[in-house]
Amino acid sequence: MRALISLPRYDHRYPFAPWILKITSNYCIDQLRRRKSRKYKLWSDLSETEERKALKHMYSQVHTEDSTHSDQGRYLEIAQLLLNQLKPKRRMAFVLREIEDREYSEVAAILGVPETTARVRVWRARNDLNREFRKYLGKGGGDEKAL
């Protein structure tokens, strides 16, 4: 709806995809800001007791399936938890570059920032993820209390 409403302001001299993706990314940031007032929380907002409870629940769900599938599921859960801990701007840049495999110039256009800024955000997101994953591994990795 936002794109349709904003369509009269679209400048046809520029590519359409970055314009629509910018609207989408702004909407996502707005939703993340609103999420703070909602009933559910980001992982980083949970208390230690809530974290343990959530991990115990996820751990029990994962171990009801076969081990190969559960290991893959567990790795995906850990990756998602770590991604959720990133700042929204860094997470968007990281997802666009590393998951969607876009060029830095395209990431910059979508985010509406210079290419250098896009590169820095992706680099910082990688560092944040590496640091948090090392912390996870240092706490036992396979233990449900590790995150």
VOZA-906825 format. One record per atom (N, C-alpha, C, CB): residue number from 0; residue in three letters; atom name; x, y, z. Coordinates in nm, 2 decimals, decimal comma, padded with zeros to 4 digits. Glycine has a CB too. Example, Ala and Ser with C-alpha at 12.3 -4.5 7.8 and 13.67 -1.06 7.14 Angstrom:
<sites>
0 ALA N 01,32 -00,57 00,78
0 ALA CA 01,23 -00,45 00,78
0 ALA C 01,32 -00,33 00,78
0 ALA CB 01,13 -00,45 00,90
1 SER N 01,28 -00,22 00,71
1 SER CA 01,37 -00,11 00,71
1 SER C 01,29 00,00 00,79
1 SER CB 01,41 -00,06 00,57
</sites>
This chain:
<sites>
0 MET N 00,08 -00,12 00,00
0 MET CA 00,00 00,00 00,00
0 MET C 00,09 00,13 00,00
0 MET CB -00,09 00,00 00,12
1 ARG N 00,19 00,12 00,08
1 ARG CA 00,28 00,24 00,08
1 ARG C 00,34 00,27 -00,05
1 ARG CB 00,39 00,22 00,19
2 ALA N 00,38 00,17 -00,13
2 ALA CA 00,43 00,19 -00,26
2 ALA C 00,33 00,25 -00,35
2 ALA CB 00,49 00,06 -00,32
3 LEU N 00,21 00,20 -00,35
3 LEU CA 00,10 00,25 -00,43
3 LEU C 00,07 00,39 -00,40
3 LEU CB -00,03 00,16 -00,42
4 ILE N 00,07 00,43 -00,28
4 ILE CA 00,04 00,56 -00,24
4 ILE C 00,15 00,66 -00,28
4 ILE CB 00,02 00,57 -00,08
5 SER N 00,28 00,61 -00,28
5 SER CA 00,39 00,69 -00,31
5 SER C 00,42 00,69 -00,46
5 SER CB 00,51 00,64 -00,23
6 LEU N 00,36 00,61 -00,54
6 LEU CA 00,39 00,59 -00,68
6 LEU C 00,39 00,72 -00,76
6 LEU CB 00,28 00,50 -00,74
7 PRO N 00,30 00,82 -00,73
7 PRO CA 00,31 00,95 -00,80
7 PRO C 00,44 01,02 -00,78
7 PRO CB 00,19 01,03 -00,76
8 ARG N 00,50 00,99 -00,67
8 ARG CA 00,63 01,06 -00,64
8 ARG C 00,75 00,99 -00,69
8 ARG CB 00,65 01,08 -00,49
9 TYR N 00,73 00,87 -00,75
9 TYR CA 00,85 00,79 -00,80
9 TYR C 00,91 00,87 -00,92
9 TYR CB 00,80 00,65 -00,85
10 ASP N 01,04 00,88 -00,92
10 ASP CA 01,11 00,95 -01,03
10 ASP C 01,15 00,84 -01,13
10 ASP CB 01,24 01,03 -00,98
11 HIS N 01,10 00,84 -01,25
11 HIS CA 01,12 00,74 -01,35
11 HIS C 01,26 00,74 -01,41
11 HIS CB 01,02 00,76 -01,46
12 ARG N 01,34 00,83 -01,37
12 ARG CA 01,48 00,83 -01,42
12 ARG C 01,57 00,73 -01,34
12 ARG CB 01,54 00,97 -01,40
13 TYR N 01,52 00,68 -01,23
13 TYR CA 01,59 00,59 -01,15
13 TYR C 01,53 00,45 -01,15
13 TYR CB 01,60 00,64 -01,00
14 PRO N 01,61 00,35 -01,12
14 PRO CA 01,56 00,21 -01,13
14 PRO C 01,44 00,19 -01,02
14 PRO CB 01,67 00,11 -01,10
15 PHE N 01,35 00,11 -01,06
15 PHE CA 01,23 00,09 -00,98
15 PHE C 01,26 00,00 -00,86
15 PHE CB 01,12 00,02 -01,06
16 ALA N 01,34 -00,11 -00,88
16 ALA CA 01,37 -00,20 -00,77
16 ALA C 01,43 -00,14 -00,64
16 ALA CB 01,47 -00,31 -00,82
17 PRO N 01,53 -00,06 -00,65
17 PRO CA 01,58 00,01 -00,53
17 PRO C 01,48 00,10 -00,46
17 PRO CB 01,71 00,09 -00,56
18 TRP N 01,40 00,16 -00,54
18 TRP CA 01,30 00,25 -00,48
18 TRP C 01,20 00,17 -00,40
18 TRP CB 01,22 00,33 -00,59
19 ILE N 01,15 00,06 -00,45
19 ILE CA 01,05 -00,02 -00,38
19 ILE C 01,11 -00,09 -00,26
19 ILE CB 00,98 -00,13 -00,48
20 LEU N 01,24 -00,14 -00,28
20 LEU CA 01,30 -00,20 -00,17
20 LEU C 01,33 -00,10 -00,05
20 LEU CB 01,44 -00,26 -00,21
21 LYS N 01,35 00,02 -00,09
21 LYS CA 01,37 00,13 00,02
21 LYS C 01,24 00,14 00,10
21 LYS CB 01,42 00,26 -00,05
22 ILE N 01,13 00,15 00,03
22 ILE CA 01,00 00,16 00,10
22 ILE C 00,98 00,04 00,19
22 ILE CB 00,89 00,17 -00,01
23 THR N 01,02 -00,08 00,14
23 THR CA 01,00 -00,20 00,22
23 THR C 01,09 -00,20 00,34
23 THR CB 01,04 -00,33 00,13
24 SER N 01,22 -00,16 00,32
24 SER CA 01,31 -00,16 00,43
24 SER C 01,27 -00,06 00,54
24 SER CB 01,45 -00,13 00,38
25 ASN N 01,22 00,06 00,49
25 ASN CA 01,17 00,16 00,59
25 ASN C 01,05 00,10 00,67
25 ASN CB 01,13 00,29 00,52
26 TYR N 00,96 00,03 00,60
26 TYR CA 00,85 -00,03 00,66
26 TYR C 00,90 -00,13 00,77
26 TYR CB 00,76 -00,10 00,56
27 CYS N 01,00 -00,21 00,74
27 CYS CA 01,05 -00,31 00,83
27 CYS C 01,11 -00,24 00,95
27 CYS CB 01,15 -00,40 00,76
28 ILE N 01,18 -00,14 00,93
28 ILE CA 01,24 -00,06 01,05
28 ILE C 01,12 -00,01 01,13
28 ILE CB 01,33 00,05 01,00
29 ASP N 01,02 00,05 01,07
29 ASP CA 00,91 00,09 01,15
29 ASP C 00,84 -00,02 01,23
29 ASP CB 00,80 00,15 01,06
30 GLN N 00,83 -00,14 01,17
30 GLN CA 00,77 -00,25 01,25
30 GLN C 00,86 -00,29 01,36
30 GLN CB 00,75 -00,37 01,15
31 LEU N 00,99 -00,29 01,34
31 LEU CA 01,08 -00,32 01,45
31 LEU C 01,07 -00,22 01,57
31 LEU CB 01,23 -00,33 01,40
32 ARG N 01,05 -00,09 01,53
32 ARG CA 01,04 00,01 01,64
32 ARG C 00,91 -00,01 01,71
32 ARG CB 01,04 00,15 01,58
33 ARG N 00,80 -00,05 01,64
33 ARG CA 00,67 -00,07 01,71
33 ARG C 00,67 -00,20 01,79
33 ARG CB 00,56 -00,08 01,60
34 ARG N 00,76 -00,29 01,75
34 ARG CA 00,76 -00,42 01,82
34 ARG C 00,79 -00,41 01,97
34 ARG CB 00,87 -00,51 01,76
35 LYS N 00,86 -00,30 02,01
35 LYS CA 00,89 -00,28 02,15
35 LYS C 00,77 -00,26 02,23
35 LYS CB 00,98 -00,16 02,16
36 SER N 00,66 -00,21 02,17
36 SER CA 00,54 -00,19 02,25
36 SER C 00,45 -00,31 02,24
36 SER CB 00,47 -00,06 02,20
37 ARG N 00,48 -00,41 02,16
37 ARG CA 00,40 -00,53 02,15
37 ARG C 00,42 -00,63 02,26
37 ARG CB 00,42 -00,59 02,01
38 LYS N 00,34 -00,73 02,26
38 LYS CA 00,35 -00,83 02,36
38 LYS C 00,47 -00,92 02,35
38 LYS CB 00,22 -00,92 02,36
39 TYR N 00,52 -00,94 02,23
39 TYR CA 00,64 -01,03 02,22
39 TYR C 00,76 -00,94 02,21
39 TYR CB 00,62 -01,12 02,09
40 LYS N 00,88 -01,01 02,23
40 LYS CA 01,00 -00,93 02,24
40 LYS C 01,11 -00,99 02,15
40 LYS CB 01,05 -00,94 02,39
41 LEU N 01,21 -00,91 02,12
41 LEU CA 01,33 -00,96 02,06
41 LEU C 01,41 -01,04 02,16
41 LEU CB 01,41 -00,84 02,00
42 TRP N 01,49 -01,13 02,11
42 TRP CA 01,57 -01,21 02,19
42 TRP C 01,65 -01,13 02,29
42 TRP CB 01,66 -01,31 02,11
43 SER N 01,71 -01,02 02,24
43 SER CA 01,79 -00,94 02,32
43 SER C 01,72 -00,87 02,44
43 SER CB 01,86 -00,84 02,24
44 ASP N 01,58 -00,86 02,43
44 ASP CA 01,50 -00,80 02,53
44 ASP C 01,46 -00,90 02,64
44 ASP CB 01,38 -00,73 02,47
45 LEU N 01,49 -01,02 02,62
45 LEU CA 01,44 -01,12 02,72
45 LEU C 01,53 -01,12 02,84
45 LEU CB 01,44 -01,26 02,66
46 SER N 01,46 -01,15 02,96
46 SER CA 01,54 -01,17 03,08
46 SER C 01,61 -01,31 03,07
46 SER CB 01,45 -01,16 03,21
47 GLU N 01,70 -01,34 03,17
47 GLU CA 01,77 -01,47 03,17
47 GLU C 01,67 -01,58 03,18
47 GLU CB 01,87 -01,47 03,28
48 THR N 01,57 -01,56 03,27
48 THR CA 01,47 -01,67 03,29
48 THR C 01,39 -01,69 03,16
48 THR CB 01,38 -01,63 03,41
49 GLU N 01,35 -01,59 03,10
49 GLU CA 01,27 -01,60 02,97
49 GLU C 01,36 -01,67 02,86
49 GLU CB 01,22 -01,46 02,92
50 GLU N 01,49 -01,63 02,86
50 GLU CA 01,58 -01,69 02,76
50 GLU C 01,59 -01,84 02,79
50 GLU CB 01,72 -01,63 02,77
51 ARG N 01,61 -01,88 02,91
51 ARG CA 01,62 -02,03 02,94
51 ARG C 01,49 -02,10 02,91
51 ARG CB 01,65 -02,05 03,09
52 LYS N 01,38 -02,04 02,94
52 LYS CA 01,25 -02,10 02,91
52 LYS C 01,23 -02,12 02,76
52 LYS CB 01,14 -02,02 02,97
53 ALA N 01,27 -02,02 02,68
53 ALA CA 01,25 -02,02 02,53
53 ALA C 01,35 -02,13 02,48
53 ALA CB 01,28 -01,88 02,47
54 LEU N 01,47 -02,13 02,52
54 LEU CA 01,57 -02,22 02,47
54 LEU C 01,53 -02,37 02,51
54 LEU CB 01,71 -02,19 02,53
55 LYS N 01,48 -02,39 02,63
55 LYS CA 01,43 -02,52 02,67
55 LYS C 01,32 -02,57 02,58
55 LYS CB 01,39 -02,52 02,82
56 HIS N 01,23 -02,48 02,55
56 HIS CA 01,12 -02,51 02,46
56 HIS C 01,17 -02,54 02,32
56 HIS CB 01,02 -02,39 02,45
57 MET N 01,26 -02,46 02,26
57 MET CA 01,31 -02,49 02,13
57 MET C 01,39 -02,62 02,13
57 MET CB 01,40 -02,37 02,08
58 TYR N 01,47 -02,64 02,24
58 TYR CA 01,56 -02,76 02,25
58 TYR C 01,47 -02,88 02,25
58 TYR CB 01,64 -02,75 02,37
59 SER N 01,36 -02,88 02,32
59 SER CA 01,27 -03,00 02,32
59 SER C 01,20 -03,02 02,19
59 SER CB 01,17 -02,98 02,43
60 GLN N 01,17 -02,92 02,12
60 GLN CA 01,11 -02,93 01,99
60 GLN C 01,20 -02,99 01,89
60 GLN CB 01,05 -02,80 01,94
61 VAL N 01,33 -02,94 01,89
61 VAL CA 01,43 -02,99 01,79
61 VAL C 01,46 -03,14 01,82
61 VAL CB 01,56 -02,90 01,81
62 HIS N 01,47 -03,18 01,94
62 HIS CA 01,51 -03,32 01,97
62 HIS C 01,40 -03,42 01,95
62 HIS CB 01,56 -03,33 02,11
63 THR N 01,28 -03,38 01,91
63 THR CA 01,17 -03,47 01,88
63 THR C 01,18 -03,53 01,74
63 THR CB 01,04 -03,41 01,90
64 GLU N 01,26 -03,46 01,66
64 GLU CA 01,28 -03,51 01,52
64 GLU C 01,41 -03,59 01,51
64 GLU CB 01,28 -03,39 01,42
65 ASP N 01,44 -03,64 01,39
65 ASP CA 01,57 -03,72 01,37
65 ASP C 01,69 -03,63 01,39
65 ASP CB 01,57 -03,79 01,24
66 SER N 01,80 -03,68 01,42
66 SER CA 01,92 -03,60 01,46
66 SER C 01,97 -03,52 01,35
66 SER CB 02,03 -03,69 01,51
67 THR N 01,98 -03,57 01,22
67 THR CA 02,03 -03,49 01,11
67 THR C 01,95 -03,37 01,09
67 THR CB 02,04 -03,57 00,99
68 HIS N 01,82 -03,39 01,08
68 HIS CA 01,73 -03,28 01,06
68 HIS C 01,73 -03,18 01,18
68 HIS CB 01,58 -03,33 01,04
69 SER N 01,74 -03,23 01,30
69 SER CA 01,74 -03,15 01,42
69 SER C 01,87 -03,07 01,43
69 SER CB 01,72 -03,23 01,54
70 ASP N 01,98 -03,12 01,39
70 ASP CA 02,11 -03,05 01,39
70 ASP C 02,10 -02,93 01,29
70 ASP CB 02,23 -03,14 01,35
71 GLN N 02,04 -02,95 01,17
71 GLN CA 02,02 -02,84 01,08
71 GLN C 01,93 -02,74 01,14
71 GLN CB 01,97 -02,90 00,94
72 GLY N 01,82 -02,79 01,20
72 GLY CA 01,73 -02,69 01,26
72 GLY C 01,79 -02,61 01,37
72 GLY CB 01,61 -02,77 01,31
73 ARG N 01,87 -02,68 01,45
73 ARG CA 01,94 -02,61 01,56
73 ARG C 02,03 -02,50 01,51
73 ARG CB 02,01 -02,71 01,65
74 TYR N 02,11 -02,53 01,40
74 TYR CA 02,20 -02,43 01,34
74 TYR C 02,12 -02,31 01,29
74 TYR CB 02,29 -02,50 01,23
75 LEU N 02,01 -02,34 01,22
75 LEU CA 01,93 -02,23 01,17
75 LEU C 01,87 -02,15 01,28
75 LEU CB 01,82 -02,29 01,08
76 GLU N 01,83 -02,21 01,39
76 GLU CA 01,78 -02,14 01,51
76 GLU C 01,89 -02,05 01,56
76 GLU CB 01,73 -02,23 01,61
77 ILE N 02,01 -02,10 01,58
77 ILE CA 02,12 -02,02 01,63
77 ILE C 02,15 -01,90 01,54
77 ILE CB 02,24 -02,11 01,65
78 ALA N 02,15 -01,93 01,41
78 ALA CA 02,18 -01,82 01,31
78 ALA C 02,07 -01,72 01,32
78 ALA CB 02,19 -01,88 01,17
79 GLN N 01,95 -01,76 01,33
79 GLN CA 01,84 -01,66 01,34
79 GLN C 01,84 -01,58 01,47
79 GLN CB 01,70 -01,73 01,33
80 LEU N 01,87 -01,65 01,58
80 LEU CA 01,89 -01,58 01,71
80 LEU C 02,00 -01,47 01,70
80 LEU CB 01,92 -01,68 01,82
81 LEU N 02,11 -01,51 01,64
81 LEU CA 02,22 -01,42 01,63
81 LEU C 02,19 -01,30 01,54
81 LEU CB 02,35 -01,49 01,58
82 LEU N 02,12 -01,33 01,43
82 LEU CA 02,08 -01,22 01,33
82 LEU C 01,98 -01,13 01,40
82 LEU CB 02,01 -01,28 01,21
83 ASN N 01,89 -01,18 01,48
83 ASN CA 01,79 -01,10 01,55
83 ASN C 01,86 -01,00 01,65
83 ASN CB 01,69 -01,18 01,63
84 GLN N 01,98 -01,03 01,70
84 GLN CA 02,05 -00,95 01,79
84 GLN C 02,12 -00,83 01,72
84 GLN CB 02,16 -01,03 01,86
85 LEU N 02,14 -00,83 01,59
85 LEU CA 02,20 -00,72 01,52
85 LEU C 02,11 -00,60 01,52
85 LEU CB 02,23 -00,77 01,37
86 LYS N 02,18 -00,48 01,51
86 LYS CA 02,10 -00,36 01,49
86 LYS C 02,03 -00,37 01,36
86 LYS CB 02,20 -00,23 01,50
87 PRO N 01,91 -00,31 01,35
87 PRO CA 01,83 -00,32 01,23
87 PRO C 01,90 -00,28 01,10
87 PRO CB 01,71 -00,24 01,24
88 LYS N 01,97 -00,17 01,10
88 LYS CA 02,04 -00,12 00,98
88 LYS C 02,15 -00,22 00,94
88 LYS CB 02,10 00,02 01,01
89 ARG N 02,23 -00,27 01,04
89 ARG CA 02,33 -00,37 01,01
89 ARG C 02,27 -00,50 00,95
89 ARG CB 02,42 -00,40 01,13
90 ARG N 02,16 -00,54 01,02
90 ARG CA 02,09 -00,67 00,98
90 ARG C 02,05 -00,65 00,83
90 ARG CB 01,98 -00,70 01,07
91 MET N 01,98 -00,54 00,80
91 MET CA 01,94 -00,52 00,66
91 MET C 02,05 -00,53 00,56
91 MET CB 01,86 -00,39 00,64
92 ALA N 02,16 -00,46 00,59
92 ALA CA 02,27 -00,46 00,50
92 ALA C 02,33 -00,60 00,49
92 ALA CB 02,38 -00,36 00,55
93 PHE N 02,34 -00,67 00,60
93 PHE CA 02,40 -00,81 00,60
93 PHE C 02,31 -00,90 00,51
93 PHE CB 02,41 -00,86 00,74
94 VAL N 02,18 -00,90 00,54
94 VAL CA 02,09 -00,98 00,47
94 VAL C 02,09 -00,96 00,32
94 VAL CB 01,94 -00,97 00,52
95 LEU N 02,09 -00,83 00,28
95 LEU CA 02,09 -00,79 00,14
95 LEU C 02,22 -00,84 00,07
95 LEU CB 02,08 -00,64 00,12
96 ARG N 02,33 -00,83 00,14
96 ARG CA 02,46 -00,86 00,08
96 ARG C 02,49 -01,01 00,09
96 ARG CB 02,58 -00,79 00,15
97 GLU N 02,48 -01,07 00,21
97 GLU CA 02,53 -01,20 00,23
97 GLU C 02,42 -01,31 00,21
97 GLU CB 02,58 -01,22 00,37
98 ILE N 02,30 -01,28 00,23
98 ILE CA 02,19 -01,38 00,21
98 ILE C 02,13 -01,37 00,07
98 ILE CB 02,09 -01,37 00,32
99 GLU N 02,10 -01,24 00,03
99 GLU CA 02,04 -01,22 -00,10
99 GLU C 02,15 -01,21 -00,21
99 GLU CB 01,95 -01,10 -00,10
100 ASP N 02,28 -01,20 -00,17
100 ASP CA 02,39 -01,20 -00,26
100 ASP C 02,39 -01,08 -00,36
100 ASP CB 02,40 -01,33 -00,34
101 ARG N 02,35 -00,96 -00,31
101 ARG CA 02,35 -00,84 -00,39
101 ARG C 02,48 -00,77 -00,39
101 ARG CB 02,23 -00,75 -00,34
102 GLU N 02,51 -00,70 -00,49
102 GLU CA 02,63 -00,62 -00,50
102 GLU C 02,62 -00,50 -00,40
102 GLU CB 02,65 -00,56 -00,65
103 TYR N 02,74 -00,46 -00,36
103 TYR CA 02,74 -00,35 -00,26
103 TYR C 02,67 -00,22 -00,32
103 TYR CB 02,88 -00,31 -00,22
104 SER N 02,69 -00,20 -00,44
104 SER CA 02,62 -00,08 -00,50
104 SER C 02,47 -00,09 -00,49
104 SER CB 02,67 -00,06 -00,65
105 GLU N 02,42 -00,21 -00,51
105 GLU CA 02,27 -00,23 -00,50
105 GLU C 02,23 -00,22 -00,36
105 GLU CB 02,24 -00,37 -00,56
106 VAL N 02,31 -00,27 -00,26
106 VAL CA 02,27 -00,26 -00,12
106 VAL C 02,27 -00,11 -00,08
106 VAL CB 02,38 -00,34 -00,03
107 ALA N 02,37 -00,04 -00,13
107 ALA CA 02,37 00,10 -00,10
107 ALA C 02,25 00,18 -00,15
107 ALA CB 02,50 00,17 -00,15
108 ALA N 02,21 00,14 -00,28
108 ALA CA 02,09 00,21 -00,34
108 ALA C 01,96 00,17 -00,26
108 ALA CB 02,08 00,16 -00,49
109 ILE N 01,95 00,05 -00,22
109 ILE CA 01,83 00,01 -00,15
109 ILE C 01,82 00,08 -00,01
109 ILE CB 01,83 -00,15 -00,13
110 LEU N 01,93 00,09 00,05
110 LEU CA 01,94 00,15 00,19
110 LEU C 01,94 00,30 00,18
110 LEU CB 02,05 00,10 00,26
111 GLY N 01,97 00,35 00,06
111 GLY CA 01,98 00,50 00,05
111 GLY C 02,10 00,56 00,12
111 GLY CB 01,85 00,56 00,10
112 VAL N 02,21 00,49 00,11
112 VAL CA 02,33 00,53 00,17
112 VAL C 02,45 00,52 00,07
112 VAL CB 02,37 00,45 00,30
113 PRO N 02,56 00,59 00,10
113 PRO CA 02,68 00,57 00,01
113 PRO C 02,73 00,42 00,02
113 PRO CB 02,79 00,67 00,05
114 GLU N 02,79 00,38 -00,09
114 GLU CA 02,84 00,24 -00,09
114 GLU C 02,94 00,21 00,02
114 GLU CB 02,91 00,22 -00,23
115 THR N 03,02 00,31 00,06
115 THR CA 03,11 00,29 00,17
115 THR C 03,03 00,26 00,30
115 THR CB 03,20 00,42 00,19
116 THR N 02,92 00,33 00,32
116 THR CA 02,84 00,31 00,44
116 THR C 02,78 00,16 00,44
116 THR CB 02,73 00,41 00,45
117 ALA N 02,74 00,12 00,32
117 ALA CA 02,69 -00,01 00,31
117 ALA C 02,79 -00,12 00,34
117 ALA CB 02,63 -00,04 00,16
118 ARG N 02,91 -00,10 00,29
118 ARG CA 03,02 -00,19 00,32
118 ARG C 03,06 -00,19 00,47
118 ARG CB 03,15 -00,15 00,24
119 VAL N 03,06 -00,08 00,53
119 VAL CA 03,09 -00,07 00,67
119 VAL C 02,98 -00,14 00,75
119 VAL CB 03,10 00,07 00,72
120 ARG N 02,85 -00,13 00,72
120 ARG CA 02,74 -00,19 00,79
120 ARG C 02,76 -00,35 00,78
120 ARG CB 02,61 -00,15 00,74
121 VAL N 02,79 -00,39 00,66
121 VAL CA 02,80 -00,54 00,64
121 VAL C 02,92 -00,59 00,72
121 VAL CB 02,82 -00,57 00,49
122 TRP N 03,03 -00,52 00,71
122 TRP CA 03,15 -00,55 00,79
122 TRP C 03,12 -00,56 00,94
122 TRP CB 03,27 -00,46 00,76
123 ARG N 03,06 -00,46 00,99
123 ARG CA 03,03 -00,45 01,13
123 ARG C 02,93 -00,57 01,17
123 ARG CB 02,97 -00,32 01,17
124 ALA N 02,83 -00,60 01,08
124 ALA CA 02,74 -00,71 01,11
124 ALA C 02,81 -00,84 01,12
124 ALA CB 02,63 -00,71 01,00
125 ARG N 02,91 -00,86 01,02
125 ARG CA 02,99 -00,98 01,03
125 ARG C 03,07 -00,99 01,16
125 ARG CB 03,09 -00,98 00,91
126 ASN N 03,13 -00,88 01,20
126 ASN CA 03,21 -00,88 01,32
126 ASN C 03,12 -00,91 01,44
126 ASN CB 03,28 -00,75 01,34
127 ASP N 03,00 -00,85 01,45
127 ASP CA 02,90 -00,87 01,56
127 ASP C 02,86 -01,02 01,56
127 ASP CB 02,78 -00,78 01,54
128 LEU N 02,83 -01,08 01,44
128 LEU CA 02,79 -01,22 01,44
128 LEU C 02,90 -01,31 01,48
128 LEU CB 02,74 -01,25 01,30
129 ASN N 03,02 -01,28 01,43
129 ASN CA 03,14 -01,36 01,47
129 ASN C 03,16 -01,36 01,62
129 ASN CB 03,26 -01,32 01,40
130 ARG N 03,16 -01,24 01,68
130 ARG CA 03,18 -01,22 01,82
130 ARG C 03,07 -01,30 01,90
130 ARG CB 03,18 -01,07 01,86
131 GLU N 02,95 -01,28 01,87
131 GLU CA 02,84 -01,35 01,94
131 GLU C 02,85 -01,50 01,92
131 GLU CB 02,70 -01,30 01,89
132 PHE N 02,88 -01,55 01,80
132 PHE CA 02,90 -01,69 01,78
132 PHE C 03,01 -01,75 01,86
132 PHE CB 02,92 -01,72 01,63
133 ARG N 03,12 -01,68 01,87
133 ARG CA 03,23 -01,72 01,96
133 ARG C 03,19 -01,73 02,10
133 ARG CB 03,35 -01,63 01,94
134 LYS N 03,11 -01,63 02,15
134 LYS CA 03,06 -01,63 02,29
134 LYS C 02,98 -01,76 02,30
134 LYS CB 02,98 -01,51 02,32
135 TYR N 02,89 -01,79 02,21
135 TYR CA 02,80 -01,90 02,21
135 TYR C 02,89 -02,03 02,22
135 TYR CB 02,71 -01,91 02,09
136 LEU N 02,99 -02,04 02,14
136 LEU CA 03,08 -02,16 02,14
136 LEU C 03,15 -02,17 02,27
136 LEU CB 03,17 -02,16 02,02
137 GLY N 03,19 -02,06 02,33
137 GLY CA 03,27 -02,06 02,45
137 GLY C 03,19 -02,10 02,57
137 GLY CB 03,33 -01,92 02,47
138 LYS N 03,06 -02,09 02,56
138 LYS CA 02,97 -02,12 02,67
138 LYS C 02,92 -02,27 02,66
138 LYS CB 02,85 -02,03 02,67
139 GLY N 02,97 -02,34 02,57
139 GLY CA 02,93 -02,48 02,56
139 GLY C 02,87 -02,52 02,43
139 GLY CB 02,85 -02,51 02,67
140 GLY N 02,82 -02,42 02,35
140 GLY CA 02,76 -02,45 02,22
140 GLY C 02,64 -02,54 02,22
140 GLY CB 02,86 -02,51 02,14
141 GLY N 02,66 -02,67 02,26
141 GLY CA 02,55 -02,76 02,25
141 GLY C 02,45 -02,76 02,37
141 GLY CB 02,60 -02,90 02,24
142 ASP N 02,49 -02,69 02,47
142 ASP CA 02,41 -02,68 02,60
142 ASP C 02,30 -02,58 02,58
142 ASP CB 02,50 -02,64 02,72
143 GLU N 02,18 -02,61 02,62
143 GLU CA 02,07 -02,53 02,60
143 GLU C 02,08 -02,40 02,68
143 GLU CB 01,94 -02,60 02,64
144 LYS N 02,16 -02,39 02,77
144 LYS CA 02,18 -02,27 02,85
144 LYS C 02,28 -02,17 02,79
144 LYS CB 02,22 -02,30 03,00
145 ALA N 02,34 -02,22 02,68
145 ALA CA 02,46 -02,15 02,62
145 ALA C 02,42 -02,01 02,56
145 ALA CB 02,52 -02,23 02,51
146 LEU N 02,31 -01,99 02,51
146 LEU CA 02,27 -01,86 02,45
146 LEU C 02,22 -01,78 02,57
146 LEU CB 02,17 -01,87 02,34
</sites>
